[in-house]
Amino acid sequence: MDTNSLADTLLKRFDCLQEIVKQPAEKRTLVASLEMPRSTLDDVVRELEQQNLIEYQDGKWHPTTFGRLAYQSQKEHIEFLTDLEKSKSIIEPVDPNCPLSPEFIQSADVHEPHPNVAGDLMAVVIDEIQDSTEIRIATPRVVAGYHDQFYQSCISDEKDSIEIILPRKVYNWLSSEYPEDVKEISELSSLKILCAEIPFSFGLTIVDNMTAIVVVFAERGIFGLIINDTDSALDWANEVYAQIRENAIPITASEEVGQELSYSE
């Protein structure tokens, strides 16, 4: 079978195949439901039959097993393209070589900044982590001015584990610009800060191993968020995080904030 021909048929004749998959039907029923002339429907049905997608039984057109599976595959493809189109404006600034995967885009919630509400996307992130018990973050950048909100969200509820992986230069900058705040945050018993190079431009947060958040940064602030709680999205997020953590080095507990960064093996 010519797969290009099959793909073309699925694309052009999807609506008719979908009607038959939902409910086997006579041609006159399909003419009414698809609002299609009988002569046109004859051509469509003939093409679907030639591709072994449908068959005629007991006076009605039925999907074949092959046709049902082909329909499901095409339906999932269309749904993914819809999700991809929805996230298009947000992923546009992301490096084309980044590890962002289709599994994370599919079924995701997409958040764009409100033009008249500064910091609204950070509020979404804070809301996601507020009642969590375990947070893992790997990020190449931080959004200045929101560290206090992050700190308050960390201490407002009991959290078993907070792990943050940052590039060395980002931690040095934070500890230089906000020494007291970083010192206070670092003293949280549940918090562990590690340093590693982050080989992509977005931030990744995993909340209670139930929700994953991709933060796409603007020149100043946040450009957009992609939030997903599907199993496949979490599998991707955990794999990416594990790869970063493998080479991450914890900051020593005795380190004095504002001085040169030291590490424990």
N, C-alpha and C positions, 0 to 999 in steps of 0.2 A: 504493500500500500504506500502511496506517495504521501508522506507526512505533511508536506507543504500544502497539498490539496486538501487533506483532512483539516489542517489548521485554518485554511481559508473557508472551508464549509462551516466549521464551528463558529468562526467569527461572523460570517454573513447570515447564518441560519440559526443563530443561538436562540432567538425568541421562540421560534417554532419548536425547536427541540425541547426547550424549557417547558412549553405547554404540554407536550406529549409525555415528558418525564413526570410532571405533576399529576397528570391524569390522561390515560389512554383515551383517544378521541376519534370520532369520525371526521372526515374532511369538512363537512358542513359546520360542525362545531368549531373547528379550527378557523374556518373562514370568518365566523362571527367573533371569536375571541381575539384574533389577531387583526381584525378589520382589514382583511386582505382579499383581493379578487380571487375567484376560484382558479382562474388560469395561472395566476402567479403562485398560488399555493401548490398547484400541481407540480410546478417546476421545483419548488422548495422541497416538497415531500420526496420527489424523485431523486433529488441530489442527496438528501439525508439517507434514503434507502440505499443508494449506490455506495455510500460510505459505510454501510452496515451499522448505521446509528439507530435506525428504526426498522420495524417490520410490521406487516399487516396480519392481524389475527382476529378472528371472530367479528369481523366488520369494523374493527378499529385499528388505529395505528398505535403501536406500543414501542417503548425504547428497548433496544437490545441490551444485554449486559454490558457490552462494549460501549454502546451509546450512553448508558447511564453513567459509566465511569468517565467517559470523555466529557460529558456534560458537567460532572462535578469538578473535574480538573479545570475546565474552562471557567466555570463559575468562580472558583477560588482565584484564578488568575485575574479575572475582572475585578474581584473584590480587592485584591492586592494593588492593582493599578489605581483603583479609587483611593485607597489609603495612601499610596505613594503620591498621587496628585495632591491630596490634602496636605501632605507634609512638605511639598515641593519648595515652598518659599522659605521654610525653616532650614532645610538641609542644604540649601543652595550655597551658603558660605563654608560648609564643611569640606575639608580636603578630600578630593576624589579618591585618594588612596587610603582613606581611613577605614577601620574595620566595621563600620556601621553595616548591619546586615538586613536583608529583606524580612527576616523573622522578627526583627525589632519594630520595623515599620508597620507590619500587618496588624490590624486591630488596635493600633495605638491611639491614644488621645493626644491631640496636638494643641499647644497653647501658644498664641502669639501675644506680644505686649499690647496693652491698651494704649492708644495714642495720647490719652489724657490722664493716665494714672501711672505715675512713676513707681517703679518697684513692685508692680502687681505680680510679675512672674516669680520674684523671690518669695512673695507671700504664698504662692502656690506650692513652692518647694518646702517652705517652713510648715505649711499645713500638712503635707504628705508625711513629714518626719515627726510631727508633734507628738503623736501618741504611740510611736514605735518603741521597740526595745532593742533593736539591733540596726545599726546604720553602717554602711560601708561606702566610702567615697574615694574616687580617683579622679583628680582634676588637674589640668595644666594651669588653671587660672583661678583667682578668687574675685568676687565682686566686692570692692572696697565699700565700707560703710554699713555692711550687713552682718558683720561678725558678731555684734551684740545680739541681734535677733537669733542668730544661730546658737549662740551660747545659751540664751534664755530657753530656747526650745530643747536644748540638751539637758538642762537642769530642772525644767518644769515637771518632768515625769521621770520615774525610775527607768534608766536605760542600762541594759546589761553590757552592751558593747557598742562603742563608737570608734571606727577606724577610718583614718583619713590618710590618703597618700597624695603627697604634693611634690613638685619639683623642688630641689634644694634652694634655688634662687627665690622661689615664691615664699617659702618658709622664712628665709633670711629677711625678706622685705617685710613680711608681716610682723616678725619679732622686733624689727627695727622701728616700724611705724606705730605699732600698737603693743609695746612691750608688756604693759600691765595686763592688758586684756588677754594676750597670748599666754602669759604666765598663769593667769587664773583658769583659763580653759585647759591648759596643759596639766593642771593639778587635779582634774577630774579623774577619779580612779577608773572610771569606765572608758576613758579616752586613750587611744593609742595613735600617735602620729608617726608616719613613716615617710621617707623621702625616696623618690625614684623619678626617672625621666618618664614622662607621659607621652607616648608616641602618637598622640592624636590631639585634635584641637577642641574637642568637646569634653564636658564633665560627665562622669557616670556615678550615679548614686543607686545603691540597692537597699531597699527598706524592708527589714524583716524577711528577706528572701521571698517577698510576696509582690513587690512592685519595683520596677526599675525606671530610672529617670535619666534621660540624656539632656544635658544642658548645652545649648548652642550659644556661644558668647558673641556679643556685639563688640565693637571697639570700646564701648563703655556700657556696662550692664549685660543684660541677657537678651539675646536675639529671639530665642524661642525654646520651648520645652517639648519633648516627646516622652510620654508616660505610657508604660505598658505593663500589664500584669499577667500576660499569658505564659504558659510553661515554656514555650519555645523562646520567647523574649528573655525570660529569666535565665534559661540555659546559656544563651548568648552572653548576657551581662555577666554571669558568674565566670564564664570562660575568659572573657576579656579582663575582668578584674583579677583573676588568678594569675594570668600572664604578667600583669603589672606587679602584683604583690611578690611574685617569685624573686624579683631582684630588688625589692624595696628594703631599705635599711631603717630600723627604728631609731628615733632620737633618744639619747640617753636621758634618764630621769634627772641626772645631776646637771644637765646643761643649763647654763645661765642664759636667759633670753636676752638677745641683743648682741651676744658675742658670736664668735665663729661657730658654725654648726659642727657638732661632734656626733659620732654614731656609735651604736653598740652592734657587735656582730650577731 
